[in-house]
Amino acid sequence: MTIKNSIDNNSTDNNRQTLATTAYPTQSIDWLTRLIGFDTVSRYSNLALIEDVQAYCEQLGLTVDLTFNEAKNKANLFVTVPAGANADEVNHGLVLSGHTDVVPVDGQEWTSEPFTATIRGDKLYGRGACDMKGFIACALTLLPQATKLSKNGQLHRPLHLALSFDEEVGCLGAPLILADLKARGITPDYCIVGEPTKMTMVVAHKGIAVYRCRVHGKSAHSSLTAQGVNAISYASRLIGYVDTLAEEISHRSDNDALFDVPYSTLSVGTIKGGTATNIVPNLCEFTFDYRNLPHMTQDDILAPIQAKVAELSAQMKARAPETGIELMQEESVPAMTDSDSAELQALIAALTGDGKRHKVAYATEGGQFTNSGIPTIICGPGSIEQAHKADEYVELSEIERCDGFLGKLLDSCTVN
């Protein structure tokens, strides 16, 4: 990670920072600044952030539940603002969901420190600013008001906050939250995942499956190719087939034009193999991902790819029995459907004044919530186009809009 020379220290920018922070909701900006200060890149622990949020919630008198990964160095947090004494929906309610981990900054050129929130003009910069600590900041700002309403008996529907770990590396934390809720008999009515959508309503997204293919060949001197089995050559044949299959599924008659990419996709992402030009390579590995429309399954591409693997492996083994191809799945995140969320969509449309429904190619934890029977939509501040980049930012106006949206959402859970 490289930090470019910046002009942040001159008086003009200092004045712009002051104007920006006074023109927009300072509590959420303060929370976002605090959250960005925790380096929660997925390869590291998120416990410092989780413990900070836990202490804040407990100061409000709320009970916090944590679920840990196997190594006990990462945790999910789930906290409930209970409904009032006369509420009918004790174990139901609305979940606000966000992930605490962020992607690395390695090799990126940043204008300012990525883990120090910096306001320049009308934008707040920092790793996680839009993906997705901005939403978490707004949700945490909402908790004191929700708690006050709860204590006054005015909250007729519980408000839950779910913070997860390792979303960026396969959505590993959310299933633990969902298993814990099931064990405790908590069945939320709805869930809003605050991934960056520029505060528009996303009602469905694709699933993702990641595969690793390992081709085992047989080494030989490159002048004696008949004595070897070239792992790279056979890998290239399989990659060619994956590309052909990708083209075929892009022309299916059941594609969905409402998605930003209206068809399922296959994409080869990495490849490595060989040791020297004059050695027939005995190993080649590549990875590819499959992003499926909700009505399609992994079998739609896995079955034909497995058949091609078997065909190529048979050709290789005919030349050397110790050769062959392994196909392994590394990640799997389900698609999010809109089949059960009509009531939630109507609520969000009424609160935002925007009834337009969007469907997107990227995956979130929303699919895991819908698979657990919880109607879910995606709606949060910031743009996905800024996520994972150097100088990631969220516009301050987006934080203001999110605060307003969550305030209206809380009002919808309130008894006058």
C-alpha positions as a printed Julia matrix, in Angstrom:
416×3 Matrix{Float64}:
   0.0     0.0     0.0
   1.3     3.42   -1.0
   0.09    6.79    0.25
   0.35    9.58   -2.3
   1.31   13.11   -1.36
  -1.8    14.89   -0.14
  -2.86   18.5     0.33
  -4.95   17.68    3.4
  -2.92   19.94    5.68
  -3.62   23.24    3.93
  -6.17   25.64    5.34
  -8.59   25.28    2.45
  -9.06   21.56    3.04
  -9.28   22.07    6.79
 -12.1    24.53    6.22
 -13.81   22.1     3.85
 -13.57   19.38    6.5
 -15.18   21.63    9.11
 -18.0    22.64    6.79
 -18.65   19.03    5.82
 -18.87   17.74    9.37
 -21.16   20.56   10.51
 -23.47   20.2     7.52
 -24.11   16.48    8.05
 -25.08   14.22   10.98
 -22.03   14.15   13.22
 -22.97   11.12   15.33
 -22.92    8.71   12.4
 -19.78   10.34   11.01
 -18.13    9.99   14.42
 -19.1     6.33   14.53
 -17.84    5.74   11.01
 -14.53    7.41   11.87
 -14.26    5.13   14.9
 -15.07    1.97   12.92
 -12.64    2.71   10.1
  -9.9     3.05   12.74
 -10.14   -0.69   13.39
  -8.09   -2.64   10.83
 -10.52   -5.48   10.24
  -9.07   -6.87    7.02
 -10.38  -10.44    6.85
  -6.99  -12.02    7.55
  -6.93  -10.27   10.95
  -9.12  -10.46   14.06
 -12.2    -8.25   14.34
 -12.45   -8.6    18.13
 -11.32   -5.06   18.97
 -14.18   -3.62   16.93
 -16.68   -6.15   18.27
 -15.67   -5.49   21.89
 -16.01   -1.74   21.35
 -19.54   -2.15   19.96
 -20.38   -4.62   22.72
 -19.38   -2.12   25.42
 -21.49    0.57   23.74
 -24.54   -1.69   23.59
 -24.14   -2.78   27.2
 -23.96    0.86   28.3
 -27.4     1.21   26.73
 -28.59   -1.71   28.87
 -28.77   -4.17   25.98
 -27.74   -7.82   26.11
 -25.14   -8.81   23.54
 -24.68  -12.3    22.13
 -21.42  -13.29   20.45
 -20.65  -16.29   18.26
 -17.0   -17.09   17.59
 -15.06  -18.8    14.86
 -13.21  -21.99   15.68
  -9.96  -20.14   16.47
 -11.84  -17.73   18.8
 -10.11  -14.75   17.19
 -13.2   -13.49   15.35
 -16.76  -12.98   16.48
 -20.23  -12.12   15.27
 -22.36   -9.8    17.38
 -26.12   -9.96   17.73
 -28.05   -7.54   19.92
 -31.77   -6.94   20.32
 -33.65   -3.83   21.34
 -36.73   -5.58   22.77
 -40.28   -4.61   21.99
 -42.42   -2.99   24.66
 -44.3    -5.01   27.27
 -47.54   -5.07   25.27
 -45.93   -6.15   22.01
 -47.21   -9.19   20.13
 -44.02  -10.0    18.27
 -41.55  -10.82   21.02
 -39.29  -13.16   19.01
 -39.77  -11.61   15.59
 -38.75   -8.11   14.57
 -36.45   -6.51   12.04
 -32.73   -7.27   11.55
 -30.21   -4.65   10.43
 -27.25   -6.65    9.14
 -23.69   -5.71    8.27
 -20.26   -7.3     8.01
 -17.3    -5.93    9.97
 -14.46   -7.22    7.8
 -12.92   -5.31    4.91
 -10.71   -6.18    1.96
  -6.92   -5.57    2.04
  -5.19   -2.39    0.89
  -2.01   -4.18   -0.25
  -0.55   -2.76   -3.46
  -3.06    0.09   -3.66
  -2.09    3.75   -3.87
  -4.06    5.74   -1.31
  -4.08    9.52   -1.01
  -4.56    9.27    2.77
  -4.2     6.61    5.46
  -6.77    3.91    4.67
  -7.52    3.18    8.34
  -7.86    6.83    9.31
 -11.15    8.39    8.19
 -10.48   11.54    6.17
 -13.05   14.04    4.96
 -12.26   15.86    1.75
 -15.05   18.01    0.41
 -18.32   16.1     0.61
 -16.79   12.61    0.89
 -15.39   10.54    3.73
 -12.48    8.31    2.72
 -11.21    5.12    4.36
 -11.22    1.38    3.96
 -14.76    0.21    4.67
 -16.29    3.68    4.3
 -18.92    2.31    1.93
 -18.33   -1.46    2.23
 -19.85   -1.44    4.71
 -19.02    0.42    7.89
 -21.1     3.41    6.8
 -24.31    1.45    7.29
 -23.1     0.0    10.59
 -22.31    3.52   11.83
 -25.86    4.66   11.05
 -27.35    1.58   12.73
 -25.29    2.16   15.89
 -26.39    5.8    15.94
 -30.01    4.6    15.88
 -29.69    2.31   18.93
 -30.09    4.92   21.72
 -33.34    6.21   20.2
 -34.63    2.66   19.74
 -33.67    1.78   23.31
 -35.51    4.83   24.66
 -38.66    3.87   22.73
 -38.36    0.31   24.05
 -38.11    1.48   27.67
 -41.15    3.7    27.15
 -43.17    0.75   25.81
 -43.48    2.34   22.38
 -41.58   -0.24   20.33
 -44.05   -2.83   19.03
 -41.49   -4.79   17.01
 -37.99   -5.78   18.22
 -35.03   -4.23   16.44
 -32.02   -6.52   15.97
 -28.48   -5.64   14.93
 -26.33   -8.4    13.43
 -22.63   -7.82   12.77
 -20.67  -10.62   11.1
 -17.08  -11.59   10.34
 -15.49  -12.92    7.14
 -18.13  -11.86    4.65
 -15.4   -10.87    2.21
 -13.91  -14.38    2.15
 -17.02  -16.47    1.58
 -19.7   -15.18    3.97
 -18.42  -17.45    6.74
 -19.81  -15.64    9.78
 -23.5   -15.17    8.95
 -24.4   -18.91    9.05
 -23.29  -18.99   12.69
 -25.59  -16.09   13.53
 -28.49  -17.78   11.76
 -27.87  -21.11   13.5
 -27.8   -19.33   16.86
 -31.09  -17.53   16.14
 -32.73  -20.81   15.18
 -31.52  -22.45   18.39
 -32.91  -19.54   20.42
 -36.27  -19.54   18.65
 -35.81  -16.07   17.15
 -37.52  -15.8    13.77
 -37.15  -12.25   12.42
 -39.85  -10.94   10.12
 -37.44   -9.07    7.86
 -33.79   -8.31    7.29
 -32.08   -5.32    5.7
 -28.49   -5.9     4.67
 -26.76   -2.52    4.4
 -24.38   -3.19    1.52
 -23.75   -0.1    -0.64
 -26.65    0.49   -3.05
 -26.79    4.32   -2.98
 -29.84    3.83   -0.77
 -31.82    2.17   -3.55
 -33.65   -1.12   -3.03
 -31.96   -4.3    -4.22
 -34.38   -7.22   -4.09
 -32.27  -10.06   -5.53
 -28.67  -10.95   -6.25
 -26.72  -13.77   -7.81
 -25.07  -16.61   -5.95
 -21.39  -17.38   -6.22
 -19.4   -20.61   -6.25
 -15.59  -20.69   -6.5
 -13.75  -23.74   -7.81
 -10.09  -24.75   -7.92
  -8.91  -27.12  -10.65
  -5.61  -28.96  -10.16
  -4.18  -30.73  -13.22
  -1.54  -33.38  -12.48
   0.67  -34.17  -15.47
   4.01  -35.94  -15.9
   7.34  -34.18  -16.26
   9.78  -34.83  -19.07
  12.46  -32.95  -20.99
  10.79  -30.66  -23.51
  12.67  -32.42  -26.32
  10.94  -35.67  -25.31
   7.33  -34.51  -25.07
   5.94  -37.95  -25.86
   7.35  -39.17  -22.53
   5.42  -36.54  -20.53
   1.88  -35.33  -20.03
   1.65  -31.54  -20.23
  -0.45  -30.26  -17.31
  -0.68  -26.74  -18.77
  -1.91  -28.02  -22.12
  -4.69  -30.06  -20.51
  -5.57  -27.16  -18.2
  -5.9   -24.92  -21.26
  -8.32  -27.38  -22.85
 -10.49  -27.31  -19.75
 -10.29  -23.51  -19.55
 -11.38  -23.34  -23.17
 -14.38  -25.51  -22.32
 -15.27  -23.27  -19.35
 -15.19  -20.25  -21.68
 -17.39  -22.06  -24.21
 -19.87  -22.97  -21.5
 -19.88  -19.35  -20.29
 -20.86  -18.23  -23.78
 -23.64  -20.82  -23.96
 -25.27  -19.86  -20.66
 -25.18  -16.19  -21.59
 -27.71  -16.95  -24.34
 -30.21  -19.02  -22.34
 -33.86  -18.16  -22.9
 -34.56  -17.86  -19.15
 -32.09  -15.04  -18.43
 -33.35  -12.15  -16.31
 -33.17   -8.67  -17.87
 -33.71   -6.98  -14.48
 -30.18   -7.94  -13.4
 -27.34   -5.55  -14.17
 -25.68   -8.56  -15.85
 -28.76  -10.47  -17.05
 -27.22  -13.93  -17.31
 -25.17  -16.31  -15.16
 -21.42  -16.0   -15.66
 -18.31  -18.16  -15.55
 -14.9   -16.51  -15.22
 -11.39  -17.95  -14.89
  -9.55  -15.83  -12.33
  -6.09  -17.26  -11.6
  -3.65  -19.74  -13.14
  -0.18  -21.0   -12.28
   1.98  -23.86  -13.51
   5.3   -24.98  -14.9
   8.87  -24.51  -13.74
  10.91  -23.9   -16.91
  10.37  -23.65  -20.66
  12.43  -26.79  -21.28
  10.44  -28.96  -18.84
   7.06  -30.52  -19.65
   5.02  -29.25  -16.66
   3.63  -31.78  -14.22
   1.24  -29.39  -12.42
  -1.1   -26.57  -13.33
  -3.79  -24.98  -11.15
  -6.48  -22.49  -12.02
  -9.56  -21.08  -10.34
 -12.87  -19.95  -11.73
 -16.09  -18.6   -10.3
 -19.71  -19.1   -11.22
 -22.25  -16.38  -10.5
 -25.69  -17.8   -10.95
 -29.08  -16.22  -11.38
 -31.34  -17.24   -8.47
 -33.34  -19.74  -10.53
 -30.19  -21.55  -11.69
 -28.11  -24.0    -9.63
 -24.49  -25.05   -9.47
 -25.44  -28.29  -11.22
 -26.24  -26.32  -14.36
 -22.51  -25.84  -14.93
 -20.94  -28.37  -12.59
 -22.34  -31.46  -14.29
 -20.98  -30.6   -17.78
 -17.64  -29.45  -16.35
 -17.3   -32.68  -14.36
 -18.03  -34.63  -17.54
 -15.28  -32.71  -19.36
 -12.89  -33.33  -16.46
 -13.6   -37.07  -16.7
 -13.03  -37.03  -20.47
  -9.68  -35.21  -20.23
  -8.53  -37.26  -17.24
  -9.15  -40.46  -19.2
  -6.99  -39.13  -22.04
  -4.2   -38.27  -19.61
  -4.32  -41.59  -17.75
  -4.1   -43.46  -21.04
  -0.62  -41.94  -21.36
   0.39  -42.1   -17.67
  -1.83  -43.64  -14.98
  -0.6   -41.3   -12.24
  -1.97  -38.23  -14.01
  -5.44  -36.67  -13.88
  -7.54  -33.67  -12.87
  -8.98  -32.67   -9.48
 -11.93  -30.27   -9.21
 -12.57  -28.77   -5.77
 -15.13  -26.25   -4.54
 -13.7   -23.52   -2.31
 -16.59  -21.1    -1.7
 -20.34  -21.15   -2.03
 -22.72  -18.28   -1.29
 -26.4   -18.66   -2.21
 -28.33  -16.25   -4.39
 -30.9   -13.95   -2.83
 -34.41  -14.21   -4.25
 -37.31  -11.79   -4.1
 -39.99  -14.49   -3.89
 -41.0   -13.83   -0.25
 -40.14  -10.17    0.25
 -43.09   -8.37   -1.36
 -44.35   -6.99    1.97
 -40.87   -5.75    2.92
 -40.39   -4.23   -0.52
 -43.65   -2.32   -0.15
 -42.51   -0.98    3.23
 -39.12    0.14    1.88
 -40.75    1.77   -1.15
 -43.1     3.72    1.12
 -40.26    4.86    3.39
 -37.9     5.9     0.59
 -40.45    7.18   -1.89
 -38.73    5.05   -4.52
 -40.46    1.88   -5.61
 -37.89    0.82   -8.19
 -36.54   -2.71   -7.67
 -32.95   -3.58   -8.59
 -31.16   -6.91   -9.05
 -27.37   -7.18   -8.95
 -24.53   -9.5    -9.9
 -22.54   -9.3    -6.66
 -23.28  -11.57   -3.72
 -24.02  -10.68   -0.08
 -25.15  -12.38    3.1
 -28.7   -11.67    1.96
 -28.91  -15.05    0.26
 -28.13  -16.79    3.54
 -30.91  -14.87    5.29
 -33.45  -15.68    2.58
 -32.39  -19.34    2.62
 -33.22  -19.29    6.34
 -36.73  -18.07    5.59
 -36.17  -14.39    6.43
 -37.4   -12.0     3.7
 -34.47   -9.7     2.9
 -33.56   -6.68    0.83
 -30.24   -4.88    0.34
 -30.14   -1.13    0.98
 -27.24    0.95    2.22
 -25.18    4.1     1.73
 -22.41    4.37   -0.83
 -21.81    2.85   -4.23
 -20.52   -0.64   -4.94
 -18.32    1.01   -7.6
 -16.21    2.5    -4.79
 -15.86   -0.76   -2.84
 -12.48   -2.53   -2.7
 -10.67    0.34   -4.43
  -7.94    2.69   -3.3
  -9.42    5.87   -1.8
 -12.69    4.09   -1.03
 -15.23    6.69    0.03
 -18.83    7.35    0.94
 -20.56   10.6     0.19
 -21.64   12.38    3.37
 -25.06   12.96    1.85
 -25.46    9.16    1.63
 -24.84    8.86    5.37
 -27.48   11.55    5.92
 -29.94    9.67    3.7
 -29.26    6.42    5.55
 -29.85    8.1     8.91
 -33.14    9.44    7.62
 -34.17    6.08    6.21
 -33.39    4.2     9.42
 -35.25    6.84   11.43
 -38.36    6.26    9.32
 -37.86    2.53    9.63
 -37.77    2.86   13.4
 -40.95    4.94   13.29
 -42.66    2.09   11.43
 -41.86   -0.15   14.41
 -43.25    2.33   16.92
 -46.58    2.66   18.69
 -47.69    6.3    18.89
